[in-house]
Amino acid sequence: MPESTLTLLARVAVIALTSFTPALCHADGPTPRGHAHRTHVQVGERPYYLVSRMRPGPLKEKLERCSEGPFFKTDFSIGHRGGGTLQLPEHTRESHEAGARMGAGIQECDVTFTRDGQLVCRHDQCDLHTTTNILVTPLADKCSQPFTPAALDGAGKTITPAAALCCTSDLTLDEYKSLKGKMDASNPNATTPEAFLGGTPSYRTDLYNTGGTLLTHKESIELIRKLGGKYTPELKGANKGAKLQIEQVFGSQAAYAQALIDEYKALEVPPKHVWPQSFDQQDILYWVGHEPEFGKQAVFLDDANVPAELPTAAELQGYAEQGIRIVAPPTFALLAVQDGQIVPSQYAKDVKAAGLGVITWTLERSGRIAEDVLPTRGTESPSFYYQTTLDAISGDGDVMVTLDVLAKEVGVLGVFSDWSCTVSYYASCMNLP
């Protein structure tokens, strides 16, 4: 074939590839309300799977009509620990990139610290033994509590489970950065460190569990900026089992809270792009009082495990009077069942009455509804996120029903998810900001 013909064909191929807009990507056209940042968003198979398993009705029909997109990056979709956590190691570059690709407009870095006082992204000060490969590296000797194998009886039954406690504060920053991220899991029956690294739940995967890239807090800011997103860092509390505590490293809790904000200021991030979080009310009040521009969007996380532990209407009103503007309870707190349907809970009504904004966590963290969630109904340990709606759900399609009630009836500002495309698909379909 003549070279000119080959060249022509190559040009045609390039034009075809660049002109073709798959159904899973953002198409050309006007940007919907609230979507200032247009980007190619790939939602993949999961939203379609969930919609296909919904019971017939107007909501299913609406979501089906959105199947061809366009899909947008949206602040309603918050990437939990990056947003790719369902299949990729949490708080890694890879999880953040996946979350952004799936439309998460805001991404989370849980912030803790190293021995030399550097801020890094980990869900807990002491989770390295379950979220990294530390136990099979020379750094295992530096763990606050080295690996102890499971004790087994003669029949191979576990008497005492395997254990370890490895903390970011056990390591310098350079040591921390030498580790590789893995799916958050452990095998309590393990008799070797290698076996202890297993235990990934069946509804997740080890397919991409090949060594994630760990991030400092500063690196996460730079990465999220590059990905066109916004920020919701969570200041993690102390793990009392660690060798080093916050006061020993920073001098005080307040100095630790300030260090988080200082990294955004140093990188000239606009405060309106940052939603700092904490389960510690004193952290929130510190930001409100000492960093008011960041304090406007400070998010007070609620650690209730059951509805009885939720704050009262009077307590919520007290938060507002102290200058707290946003609360973030787990999803179960905001939902109840009435006449077989999912409805806003009394707590959700109390939040609205207090004039507080609300964000919630975490979608896509419970596994399969029929296989993993419903079997917990009536047990002493009902599925955490669905404990108040177990009588109204029957299958995976109810993930979308849950999301719809949270958005339309509760009026949440955003939803954390371990697999961002689910929330992004819904938000794009409903034209949420």
VOTI-749956 format. One record per atom (N, C-alpha, C): x, y, z. Coordinates in steps of 0.02 Angstrom, whole numbers, padded with zeros to 5 digits, always signed. Atoms other than C-alpha are relative to their C-alpha. Layout:
<recs>
XYZ
...
</recs>
This chain:
<recs>
+00042-00060+00000
+00000+00000+00000
+00044+00062+00000
-00041-00060+00002
+00072+00171-00045
+00000+00038+00066
-00007-00035-00064
+00136+00279+00100
-00053+00053+00009
+00050-00053-00005
+00013+00419+00058
-00068-00027+00022
+00063+00032-00020
-00132+00298+00075
+00001-00019+00073
-00007+00016-00071
-00067+00237+00242
-00009+00061+00044
+00005-00062-00038
-00051+00415+00302
-00072+00023+00005
+00070-00020+00001
-00228+00454+00249
-00043-00042+00046
+00038+00045-00043
-00297+00301+00335
+00014+00013+00074
-00019-00015-00070
-00202+00344+00494
-00036+00061+00024
+00035-00061-00019
-00277+00518+00494
-00074-00012+00011
+00071+00016-00007
-00451+00449+00469
-00013-00036+00066
+00007+00038-00062
-00424+00328+00615
+00004+00046+00060
-00007-00046-00055
-00366+00468+00729
-00063+00042+00008
+00061-00040-00003
-00517+00575+00683
-00057-00040+00029
+00054+00042-00025
-00633+00429+00715
+00005-00011+00074
-00009+00013-00071
-00558+00393+00885
-00014+00061+00042
+00009-00060-00040
-00558+00572+00943
-00071+00028-00005
+00068-00024+00009
-00734+00606+00877
-00051-00044+00035
+00046+00046-00031
-00814+00453+00952
-00004+00012+00074
+00011-00010-00071
-00890+00485+01123
-00038-00058+00028
+00035+00057-00028
-00931+00324+01215
-00055+00021+00047
+00055-00014-00045
-01089+00315+01318
+00024+00011+00071
-00025-00005-00068
-00982+00306+01474
+00037+00064+00013
-00041-00061-00008
-00897+00472+01445
-00041+00062-00007
+00031-00065+00005
-00943+00654+01456
-00004+00022-00073
+00010-00021+00068
-01015+00712+01292
+00002+00076-00007
+00001-00072+00011
-01002+00883+01213
-00069+00028+00011
+00064-00032-00011
-01138+01006+01252
+00004+00046+00059
-00001-00047-00055
-01187+01135+01382
+00012-00033+00067
-00014+00026-00067
-01124+01109+01558
-00061+00011+00044
+00058-00008-00042
-01269+01075+01676
+00013+00046+00060
-00004-00042-00060
-01306+01181+01829
+00050-00027+00049
-00046+00018-00053
-01164+01180+01953
+00062-00038-00022
-00057+00039+00024
-01039+01087+01844
+00049+00046-00035
-00048-00047+00029
-00901+01214+01819
+00057-00036-00034
-00057+00036+00027
-00770+01083+01782
-00024-00058-00043
+00019+00053+00046
-00806+00980+01627
+00059-00048-00008
-00052+00049+00008
-00709+00821+01612
-00030-00065-00028
+00022+00065+00021
-00719+00649+01535
-00010-00045+00061
+00017+00042-00057
-00804+00539+01664
-00021-00068-00025
+00015+00069+00018
-00811+00350+01648
-00033-00034+00059
+00036+00030-00056
-00942+00265+01754
+00003-00076+00000
-00008+00073+00000
-00910+00086+01699
-00065-00038+00008
+00058+00044+00001
-01029-00059+01723
-00044+00006+00062
+00038+00009-00062
-01083-00045+01905
-00066+00039+00003
+00065-00033-00004
-01217+00091+01894
-00054-00034-00042
+00047+00035+00043
-01299-00003+01750
-00024-00065+00034
+00018+00060-00038
-01295-00162+01854
-00051+00016+00054
+00045-00018-00055
-01378-00075+02001
-00069+00021-00027
+00064-00022+00028
-01512+00008+01893
-00039-00060-00027
+00034+00058+00029
-01551-00157+01805
-00034-00043+00054
+00027+00041-00055
-01589-00236+01975
-00049+00039+00044
+00051-00038-00035
-01708-00100+02033
-00070-00028-00015
+00070+00017+00012
-01892-00137+02053
-00030+00051-00049
+00030-00046+00048
-02000-00061+01913
-00030+00061+00033
+00029-00061-00027
-02054+00118+01939
+00031+00062-00032
-00024-00062+00031
-02024+00301+01894
+00075+00012+00009
-00071-00012-00012
-01851+00309+01974
+00043-00043-00046
-00037+00044+00045
-01788+00159+01876
-00004+00026-00071
+00009-00025+00068
-01860+00231+01716
+00042+00062-00012
-00041-00060+00006
-01776+00398+01747
+00074-00017-00006
-00071+00018+00002
-01606+00319+01781
+00017-00038-00064
-00011+00034+00064
-01624+00208+01627
+00006+00050-00057
-00002-00050+00053
-01655+00361+01519
+00067+00037-00002
-00065-00035-00005
-01487+00430+01577
+00058-00045-00022
-00053+00050+00012
-01391+00277+01517
+00053+00023-00049
-00048-00024+00049
-01308+00371+01374
+00036+00063+00022
-00034-00059-00025
-01249+00514+01484
-00033+00064-00024
-00070-00006-00021
-01177+00641+01483
+00009-00006+00076
-00018+00007-00070
-01090+00608+01649
+00053+00052+00018
-00041-00056-00020
-01001+00744+01747
+00035-00012+00067
-00031-00006-00066
-00879+00770+01886
-00045+00043+00043
+00049-00034-00041
-00990+00824+02030
+00022+00001+00073
-00016-00006-00070
-00962+00887+02207
-00046-00042+00044
+00045+00044-00037
-01108+00778+02261
+00033-00068+00011
-00035+00064-00003
-00995+00628+02231
+00067+00010+00035
-00060-00008-00041
-00862+00619+02368
+00038-00066+00002
-00040+00060+00003
-00723+00494+02345
+00027-00020+00069
-00020+00023-00065
-00705+00399+02509
+00069-00033-00005
-00069+00025+00001
-00519+00368+02540
+00027-00002-00072
-00020-00005+00069
-00494+00419+02359
-00058-00011-00048
+00059+00013+00041
-00653+00346+02285
+00003-00064-00040
-00006+00063+00034
-00586+00185+02210
+00008-00059+00047
-00017+00046-00055
-00581+00090+02374
-00032-00068-00006
+00032+00065+00007
-00699-00048+02324
+00046-00051-00034
-00043+00047+00037
-00567-00122+02209
+00074+00017+00002
-00069-00023-00001
-00406-00024+02237
+00020+00018+00071
-00022-00017-00067
-00300+00002+02393
-00016+00073+00018
+00023-00065-00022
-00368+00149+02492
+00059+00049+00010
-00049-00053-00013
-00277+00315+02508
+00064-00009-00040
-00056+00006+00045
-00164+00278+02362
-00012+00045-00060
+00007-00037+00062
-00129+00374+02203
-00051-00034-00046
+00043+00038+00045
-00220+00237+02110
-00074+00007+00018
+00069-00009-00021
-00379+00254+02214
-00025+00070-00018
+00018-00068+00017
-00381+00443+02189
-00012+00007-00075
+00007-00005+00072
-00356+00427+02002
-00063-00034-00024
+00062+00035+00018
-00496+00300+01990
-00061+00040+00021
+00056-00039-00023
-00613+00407+02095
-00013+00060-00044
+00008-00058+00044
-00581+00560+01988
-00027-00021-00068
+00023+00025+00065
-00606+00459+01829
-00074-00017+00003
+00070+00018-00009
-00774+00403+01900
-00044+00059+00021
+00041-00059-00010
-00831+00582+01931
-00001+00030+00069
-00002-00029-00067
-00789+00616+02114
+00027+00072-00004
-00021-00070+00002
-00781+00806+02126
+00038+00021+00062
-00035-00011-00064
-00718+00800+02307
+00031-00066+00020
-00034+00062-00020
-00591+00674+02371
+00030+00007+00070
-00019+00001-00070
-00540+00624+02545
+00071-00025+00011
-00062+00026-00029
-00371+00609+02627
-00010+00000+00076
-00002+00005-00073
-00380+00544+02806
+00071+00016+00022
-00066-00028-00016
-00236+00636+02888
+00025-00025+00067
-00036+00017-00061
-00117+00562+03016
+00073+00019-00009
-00067-00028-00002
+00069+00583+03049
+00054-00052+00009
-00059+00042-00009
+00241+00505+03043
+00038+00020+00063
-00040-00013-00059
+00371+00499+03181
+00033+00069-00003
-00032-00065+00008
+00454+00655+03110
-00050+00056-00015
+00049-00053+00002
+00291+00753+03110
-00026+00020-00068
+00025-00014+00067
+00244+00741+02926
-00070-00030-00007
+00069+00022+00009
+00061+00726+02877
-00006-00046-00060
+00008+00051+00053
+00012+00574+02774
-00072-00024-00002
+00068+00024+00010
-00146+00493+02707
-00006-00074+00021
+00017+00067-00025
-00201+00341+02809
-00065+00006+00038
+00063-00002-00036
-00369+00297+02883
+00009+00002+00075
-00012+00003-00072
-00292+00270+03054
+00075+00007+00012
-00070-00005-00019
-00129+00311+03141
+00033-00068+00000
-00028+00067-00007
-00106+00125+03165
-00037-00051-00042
+00031+00050+00044
-00173+00032+03013
+00048-00028-00051
-00048+00021+00050
-00013-00003+02918
+00004-00076-00007
-00003+00074+00003
-00021-00188+02962
-00056-00030-00042
+00055+00025+00042
-00186-00205+02867
-00005+00035-00067
+00007-00038+00062
-00166-00074+02729
+00064+00006-00040
-00063-00001+00037
+00016-00095+02677
+00035-00067+00007
-00041+00060-00002
+00149-00227+02654
+00052+00001+00054
-00052-00011-00049
+00247-00173+02808
+00023-00065+00034
-00018+00060-00037
+00243-00345+02891
+00047-00047-00038
-00046+00041+00039
+00343-00423+02749
+00059+00042-00025
-00057-00042+00014
+00474-00285+02747
+00044+00004+00062
-00042-00009-00059
+00622-00248+02862
-00028+00049+00052
+00029-00048-00045
+00516-00108+02938
-00048-00032+00051
+00045+00035-00047
+00408-00239+03027
+00027+00003+00071
-00030-00002-00066
+00530-00232+03172
-00014+00065+00037
+00012-00064-00031
+00482-00051+03203
-00073+00009+00023
+00071-00005-00018
+00296-00086+03231
-00010+00006+00076
+00015-00007-00071
+00221-00034+03398
-00013-00068+00033
+00011+00069-00024
+00164-00215+03418
+00017-00046-00058
-00018+00045+00055
+00256-00341+03306
-00051-00055-00011
+00046+00053+00018
+00162-00480+03220
+00004-00059+00048
+00007+00060-00041
+00101-00621+03331
-00044-00050-00037
+00040+00048+00038
+00041-00779+03242
-00060-00024+00040
+00059+00030-00032
-00127-00857+03278
+00020-00063+00038
-00009+00062-00038
-00129-00992+03412
-00055-00048-00019
+00048+00050+00023
-00214-01149+03348
+00000-00060+00047
+00003+00062-00039
-00275-01303+03440
+00019-00059-00046
-00021+00058+00038
-00239-01481+03383
-00041-00013-00062
+00044+00008+00058
-00385-01476+03262
+00007+00056-00050
-00010-00056+00044
-00323-01317+03182
-00047+00058+00011
+00046-00054-00016
-00456-01208+03263
+00037+00056+00036
-00035-00058-00028
-00400-01031+03309
-00022+00012+00072
+00012-00016-00070
-00386-01003+03496
+00010+00075+00012
-00016-00072-00004
-00304-00831+03487
+00016+00025-00069
-00012-00023+00069
-00311-00732+03324
+00068+00033-00007
-00062-00035+00016
-00156-00664+03240
-00010+00075+00012
+00005-00071-00016
-00117-00483+03284
+00064+00036-00016
-00057-00045+00010
-00003-00336+03248
-00027+00071+00007
+00019-00070-00002
-00005-00147+03269
+00059+00041-00027
-00053-00038+00034
+00098-00045+03147
-00027+00069-00016
+00025-00068+00002
+00080+00144+03152
+00043+00044-00045
-00038-00050+00039
+00129+00287+03038
+00052+00034+00045
-00046-00033-00047
+00209+00364+03193
+00058-00044+00021
-00058+00043-00012
+00326+00214+03205
+00056+00014-00050
-00046-00008+00056
+00411+00272+03045
+00014+00073-00015
-00014-00065+00029
+00496+00422+02969
-00039+00005-00066
+00034-00009+00063
+00421+00495+02812
+00032-00043-00055
-00034+00040+00052
+00553+00411+02702
-00016-00074+00008
+00017+00070-00012
+00517+00244+02783
-00072-00014-00022
+00070+00007+00019
+00331+00267+02761
-00008-00003-00076
+00007-00003+00072
+00350+00311+02577
+00029-00062-00035
-00028+00060+00031
+00446+00150+02546
-00050-00058-00001
+00050+00053-00003
+00291+00046+02584
-00046+00001-00061
+00050+00006+00053
+00158-00014+02461
-00068-00011+00031
+00067+00008-00025
-00028+00001+02489
-00032-00064-00024
+00038+00060+00019
-00143-00151+02487
-00071+00009+00023
+00069-00001-00023
-00327-00186+02511
-00002-00007+00076
+00005+00001-00073
-00375-00154+02692
-00032-00066+00023
+00024+00066-00020
-00389-00330+02761
+00055-00036+00039
-00048+00043-00034
-00305-00460+02871
-00033-00067+00012
+00023+00068-00013
-00319-00645+02905
+00013-00017+00073
-00010+00012-00072
-00349-00678+03091
+00027-00070+00015
-00023+00069-00010
-00303-00862+03068
+00072-00011-00023
-00067+00005+00029
-00131-00824+02996
+00052-00021+00051
-00057+00019-00042
+00024-00905+03066
+00065+00029-00027
-00058-00034+00028
+00143-00806+02954
-00020+00071-00020
+00015-00068+00023
+00156-00621+02908
-00029+00001-00070
+00024+00003+00069
+00128-00665+02725
-00074-00017-00002
+00070+00020-00002
-00036-00752+02764
-00044+00053+00032
+00037-00052-00034
-00090-00609+02877
-00023+00054-00048
+00016-00052+00048
-00093-00492+02727
-00064-00014-00039
+00060+00019+00037
-00243-00586+02654
-00064+00022+00035
+00063-00013-00033
-00425-00585+02706
-00045+00050-00034
+00043-00047+00036
-00498-00469+02573
-00071-00027-00007
+00069+00023+00006
-00690-00479+02578
-00017-00022-00071
+00016+00029+00065
-00769-00577+02435
-00031+00050-00048
+00031-00049+00044
-00864-00425+02369
+00049+00053-00026
-00052-00042+00027
-00701-00332+02341
+00044-00043-00045
-00042+00039+00045
-00554-00395+02239
+00073+00011+00016
-00072-00006-00003
-00369-00428+02244
+00031+00007-00069
-00025-00004+00068
-00356-00410+02056
+00049+00057-00010
-00043-00058+00007
-00276-00238+02072
+00041+00013+00063
-00035-00006-00064
-00196-00270+02241
+00074-00015-00010
-00069+00014+00020
-00022-00259+02170
+00051+00051+00025
-00047-00049-00028
+00056-00121+02272
-00018+00071-00017
+00020-00068+00013
-00026+00050+02282
+00052+00050+00023
-00047-00054-00015
+00071+00213+02291
-00025+00042+00059
+00020-00039-00058
+00061+00292+02464
+00012+00075-00011
-00002-00072+00009
+00034+00480+02477
+00010+00036+00066
+00001-00048-00055
+00081+00618+02596
-00063+00043-00009
+00057-00046+00006
-00057+00744+02633
+00014+00052-00054
-00018-00049+00051
+00035+00872+02527
-00005-00029-00070
+00004+00032+00065
+00051+00750+02383
-00073-00011-00021
+00071+00009+00017
-00136+00715+02392
-00030+00066-00023
+00025-00066+00022
-00173+00902+02378
+00022+00013-00071
-00027-00012+00067
-00061+00916+02226
-00032-00046-00052
+00031+00047+00047
-00136+00761+02146
-00072+00018-00014
+00070-00017+00009
-00317+00810+02176
-00007+00064-00042
+00001-00061+00041
-00280+00983+02104
+00010-00018-00073
-00014+00021+00068
-00207+00901+01949
-00060-00036-00031
+00058+00037+00023
-00362+00791+01936
-00063+00043-00006
+00056-00046+00007
-00476+00944+01942
-00051-00005+00055
+00047+00010-00054
-00553+00904+02111
+00008+00049+00058
-00002-00038-00062
-00583+00979+02283
+00016-00048+00057
-00033+00036-00053
-00533+00920+02455
-00044-00008+00062
+00030+00008-00066
-00604+00846+02614
+00046-00042+00044
-00047+00036-00044
-00462+00800+02733
-00033-00013+00068
+00025+00016-00068
-00508+00712+02895
+00059-00004+00048
-00051+00003-00051
-00397+00745+03045
-00014-00059+00046
+00012+00061-00039
-00380+00575+03126
+00024+00008+00072
-00018-00002-00070
-00375+00555+03313
+00057-00047+00017
-00057+00041-00022
-00241+00468+03414
-00021-00072+00010
+00007+00070-00018
-00223+00281+03427
+00040-00011+00064
-00033+00004-00066
-00184+00250+03611
+00049-00058+00006
-00048+00055+00000
-00090+00090+03569
+00067+00017-00031
-00061-00019+00034
+00043+00185+03473
+00055+00021+00049
-00057-00020-00041
+00217+00218+03541
+00000+00076+00010
+00000-00072-00001
+00202+00403+03498
-00071+00027-00003
+00065-00031+00000
+00052+00515+03532
+00005+00070-00031
+00003-00064+00034
-00004+00678+03452
+00039+00054+00038
-00032-00052-00041
+00058+00786+03596
+00077-00005-00002
-00072+00010+00003
+00232+00710+03585
+00030+00025-00065
-00025-00019+00066
+00247+00752+03401
-00014+00074-00016
+00021-00067+00018
+00152+00917+03383
-00002+00049+00058
+00005-00043-00058
+00145+00984+03560
-00070+00006+00028
+00069-00005-00022
-00045+00994+03565
-00046-00022-00057
+00050+00017+00051
-00203+00940+03474
-00013+00060-00045
+00012-00060+00039
-00229+01120+03418
+00055+00011-00053
-00055-00007+00047
-00057+01125+03337
-00006-00050-00057
+00012+00053+00050
-00099+00963+03246
-00055+00023-00049
+00055-00024+00042
-00263+01037+03182
+00023+00058-00044
-00026-00056+00038
-00171+01193+03126
+00047-00024-00056
-00047+00026+00050
-00039+01091+03034
-00037-00023-00062
+00039+00022+00058
-00174+01017+02923
-00018+00060-00044
+00020-00059+00038
-00240+01188+02872
+00059+00034-00032
-00059-00035+00026
-00065+01258+02849
+00023-00028-00067
-00023+00028+00063
-00030+01137+02707
-00044+00023-00058
+00042-00029+00052
-00179+01204+02609
+00019+00073-00013
-00020-00070+00007
-00126+01382+02642
+00067+00006-00037
-00065-00001+00032
+00053+01344+02589
-00005-00012-00075
+00010+00015+00070
-00010+01276+02424
-00053+00044-00032
+00046-00051+00025
-00131+01423+02403
-00065-00029-00026
+00065+00029+00017
-00288+01317+02398
-00055+00045+00028
+00055-00041-00026
-00446+01424+02411
-00039-00037+00055
+00037+00034-00053
-00536+01385+02576
-00067-00027-00023
+00065+00024+00023
-00700+01365+02480
+00004-00067-00036
-00010+00065+00031
-00625+01210+02399
+00017-00054+00051
-00022+00046-00052
-00588+01126+02566
-00056-00010+00052
+00047+00018-00052
-00705+01035+02685
+00037-00041+00053
-00036+00038-00052
-00597+00988+02837
-00048-00036+00046
+00044+00041-00041
-00672+00849+02942
+00035-00023+00064
-00025+00032-00060
-00653+00779+03116
-00058-00029+00041
+00047+00027-00049
-00744+00668+03240
+00006+00036+00067
-00013-00037-00062
-00673+00781+03378
-00030+00070-00006
+00033-00065+00003
-00786+00930+03409
+00049+00057+00012
-00049-00053-00014
-00638+01029+03477
+00040+00019-00061
-00034-00017+00062
-00551+01017+03309
-00043+00047-00042
+00046-00042+00039
-00704+01090+03223
-00003+00070+00029
+00004-00066-00032
-00718+01231+03349
+00065+00038-00005
-00064-00034+00010
-00532+01266+03333
+00001+00033-00069
+00000-00029+00068
-00551+01290+03144
-00050+00057-00005
+00050-00054+00002
-00709+01394+03168
+00029+00064+00031
-00026-00057-00036
-00618+01507+03291
+00065+00029-00026
-00067-00022+00019
-00441+01515+03220
+00012+00001-00075
-00005+00000+00073
-00464+01479+03035
-00071+00005-00028
+00071-00005+00016
-00638+01547+03002
-00018-00012-00073
+00015+00013+00070
-00627+01539+02812
-00004-00075-00014
+00003+00073+00006
-00591+01353+02823
-00055-00028+00046
+00050+00023-00047
-00706+01335+02973
-00071+00004-00026
+00067-00005+00029
-00857+01387+02868
-00024-00067-00027
+00018+00063+00030
-00852+01217+02785
+00026-00060+00040
-00023+00055-00042
-00784+01114+02930
-00058-00049+00012
+00051+00052-00003
-00877+00949+02942
+00009-00040+00065
-00001+00037-00063
-00917+00875+03113
-00028-00070-00012
+00018+00069+00012
-00919+00687+03090
-00033-00030+00063
+00034+00033-00056
-01037+00583+03198
+00021-00073+00002
-00025+00068-00007
-00973+00419+03267
-00051-00048+00031
+00052+00043-00027
-01140+00345+03320
+00002-00069-00034
+00002+00068+00027
-01149+00156+03299
-00072-00025-00008
+00070+00018+00003
-01337+00142+03327
-00041+00064+00008
+00040-00061-00004
-01481+00268+03318
-00003+00031+00070
+00005-00027-00068
-01488+00284+03508
+00058+00044+00019
-00059-00039-00015
-01315+00362+03507
+00002+00067-00036
+00000-00062+00038
-01362+00504+03389
-00017+00060+00043
+00016-00060-00039
-01369+00683+03453
-00074+00017-00002
+00069-00022-00004
-01536+00753+03507
-00009+00064-00041
+00015-00062+00034
-01624+00899+03424
+00033+00059+00035
-00030-00054-00039
-01562+01012+03564
+00076+00002-00011
-00072+00003+00011
-01383+00953+03540
+00018+00026-00070
-00013-00025+00068
-01392+00986+03353
-00008+00075-00003
+00009-00072-00003
-01458+01160+03387
+00060+00032+00033
-00060-00025-00034
-01311+01184+03505
+00060+00003-00047
-00054-00002+00049
-01190+01140+03365
-00005+00064-00042
+00010-00059+00042
-01265+01276+03257
+00017+00065+00037
-00014-00059-00040
-01252+01403+03397
+00074+00010+00012
-00073-00004-00008
-01066+01363+03414
+00036+00017-00065
-00031-00017+00064
-01035+01401+03231
+00013-00059-00045
-00006+00059+00043
-01036+01223+03164
-00056+00003-00052
+00048-00007+00053
-01122+01223+02995
-00019-00066-00034
+00012+00062+00036
-01108+01045+02929
+00014-00059+00046
-00010+00063-00036
-01129+00874+03011
+00002-00056-00050
-00006+00058+00045
-01089+00705+02936
-00009-00064+00039
+00013+00064-00032
-01172+00551+03010
+00005-00057-00051
+00005+00057+00046
-01168+00375+02936
-00071-00002-00030
+00064-00002+00037
-01309+00342+02812
-00059-00025+00040
+00057+00028-00037
-01414+00239+02932
-00034+00052+00043
+00027-00051-00044
-01438+00392+03042
-00054+00042-00033
+00043-00045+00036
-01532+00485+02908
-00063-00033-00028
+00053+00038+00033
-01654+00348+02856
-00039-00042+00049
+00044+00043-00038
-01800+00252+02926
-00047-00035-00049
+00048+00035+00042
-01939+00139+02861
-00070+00018+00024
+00069-00014-00015
-02121+00188+02852
-00043-00030-00056
+00044+00033+00049
-02256+00082+02767
+00040-00036-00054
-00042+00038+00047
-02119-00023+02687
+00044+00041-00045
-00040-00044+00042
-02033+00128+02610
+00055+00035+00040
-00054-00037-00032
-01868+00214+02650
-00020+00074+00003
+00018-00070-00011
-01901+00388+02723
+00053+00033+00043
-00046-00034-00045
-01801+00523+02814
-00015-00017+00073
+00007+00014-00071
-01771+00484+02997
-00017+00063+00039
+00012-00058-00043
-01818+00596+03142
+00064+00040+00007
-00064-00035-00005
-01633+00637+03160
+00010+00045-00062
-00007-00040+00060
-01631+00697+02978
-00043+00063+00003
+00044-00058-00007
-01779+00810+03015
+00028+00049+00051
-00029-00043-00051
-01692+00876+03171
+00060+00039-00027
-00057-00034+00031
-01535+00917+03071
-00024+00059-00042
+00027-00054+00042
-01638+01018+02947
-00029+00056+00043
+00030-00051-00044
-01732+01106+03087
+00053+00043+00034
-00055-00038-00031
-01566+01158+03164
+00037+00044-00050
-00032-00041+00051
-01514+01237+02999
+00069-00024-00021
-00066+00028+00015
-01365+01121+02976
-00001-00033-00069
-00010+00040+00059
-01301+01055+02812
+00022-00070+00020
-00016+00069-00018
-01273+00867+02805
+00033-00035-00059
-00035+00045+00045
-01152+00752+02716
-00003-00069+00031
+00006+00066-00030
-01159+00564+02738
+00049-00050-00029
-00048+00051+00018
-01048+00410+02730
-00026-00068+00022
-00036+00007+00063
-01021+00281+02654
-00038-00050-00043
+00031+00045+00048
-01105+00205+02502
+00051-00048-00028
-00041+00052+00032
-01037+00048+02420
+00052-00031+00047
-00046+00027-00049
-00955-00013+02580
-00028-00060+00037
+00034+00053-00037
-01073-00151+02632
-00004-00067-00036
+00005+00062+00038
-01057-00282+02497
-00067-00007-00035
+00061+00015+00037
-01203-00365+02407
-00060-00001+00048
+00058-00006-00045
-01375-00331+02478
-00027-00069+00020
+00031+00064-00015
-01449-00506+02463
+00047-00047+00037
-00047+00048-00026
-01291-00602+02506
+00036+00022+00064
-00041-00024-00055
-01200-00490+02631
-00038+00043+00051
+00036-00047-00043
-01327-00366+02703
-00062-00032+00031
+00064+00026-00026
-01498-00450+02720
+00009-00056+00050
-00008+00052-00051
-01432-00603+02814
+00013+00026+00070
-00013-00028-00067
-01389-00485+02958
-00063+00025+00034
+00063-00024-00029
-01571-00436+02984
-00022-00045+00057
+00021+00038-00058
-01630-00488+03156
+00056-00027+00042
-00057+00024-00038
-01455-00526+03218
+00022+00055+00049
-00027-00049-00047
-01359-00440+03357
+00046+00051-00035
-00045-00045+00037
-01246-00359+03225
-00027+00013-00070
+00027-00015+00067
-01354-00293+03083
+00049+00041-00041
-00043-00037+00045
-01266-00220+02932
+00001+00074+00019
-00007-00066-00030
-01199-00053+02993
-00038+00054-00039
+00027-00055+00039
-01251+00063+02851
-00074-00009-00017
+00069+00014+00018
-01419-00022+02819
-00042-00020+00060
+00034+00026-00058
-01471-00060+02997
-00070+00029+00010
+00065-00030-00009
-01620+00060+02992
-00046-00010-00060
+00041+00009+00060
-01683+00009+02819
-00004-00072-00023
+00000+00070+00020
-01666-00180+02818
-00069-00027-00018
+00068+00023+00014
-01856-00200+02814
-00028+00028-00065
+00026-00031+00062
-01870-00099+02653
+00042-00016-00061
-00044+00015+00056
-01732-00170+02544
-00001-00075-00015
+00002+00070+00020
-01719-00332+02447
+00057-00020-00046
-00053+00018+00047
-01575-00321+02323
+00044+00060-00015
-00050-00051+00014
-01432-00221+02250
-00030+00064-00031
+00031-00059+00029
-01550-00105+02156
-00020+00052+00052
+00020-00046-00052
-01599-00029+02323
+00057+00047+00022
-00053-00049-00009
-01429+00056+02330
-00020+00066-00032
+00023-00060+00034
-01501+00179+02204
-00060+00031+00034
+00058-00027-00037
-01663+00196+02302
+00024+00037+00062
-00029-00032-00059
-01563+00235+02459
+00030+00067-00019
-00033-00061+00023
-01463+00365+02364
-00052+00053-00018
+00053-00047+00021
-01622+00444+02294
-00034+00033+00060
+00030-00027-00060
-01700+00465+02466
+00048+00049+00035
-00050-00044-00030
-01539+00540+02535
+00004+00066-00037
-00007-00061+00040
-01531+00665+02392
-00063+00042+00001
+00061-00038+00012
-01713+00714+02366
-00039+00015+00064
+00043-00009-00059
-01797+00691+02535
+00039+00024+00061
-00042-00025-00055
-01656+00713+02661
+00034+00065-00020
-00032-00061+00024
-01568+00843+02554
+00074+00005+00019
-00071-00001-00017
-01387+00792+02587
+00039+00041-00051
-00044-00039+00044
-01249+00901+02514
+00044-00044-00043
-00043+00045+00037
-01147+00752+02459
+00002-00068+00034
-00002+00068-00025
-01119+00566+02482
+00070-00029-00012
-00062+00037+00007
-00956+00476+02517
-00015-00069-00030
+00008+00066+00029
-00933+00318+02415
+00067-00033-00010
-00060+00039+00015
-00805+00180+02398
+00008-00014-00074
-00003+00010+00073
-00844+00170+02212
-00039+00057-00032
+00030-00065+00013
-00877+00344+02150
-00050+00002-00057
+00043-00004+00058
-00964+00305+01987
-00074-00007+00016
+00070+00010-00018
-01125+00252+02075
-00033+00067+00016
+00027-00066-00019
-01152+00424+02152
+00005+00048-00059
-00009-00045+00057
-01084+00513+01997
-00054-00011-00053
+00053+00016+00048
-01208+00423+01882
-00065+00031+00023
+00063-00026-00027
-01354+00468+01995
+00000+00077-00002
-00003-00073-00003
-01298+00649+02020
-00003+00032-00070
+00002-00026+00068
-01269+00676+01834
-00070-00006-00029
+00068+00011+00024
-01439+00603+01794
-00049+00050+00029
+00046-00046-00035
-01525+00714+01922
+00023+00073-00004
-00027-00067+00009
-01419+00866+01873
+00015+00034+00067
-00020-00027-00063
-01351+00889+02048
+00068+00034-00007
-00063-00036+00008
-01206+01011+02072
+00060-00043+00017
</recs>
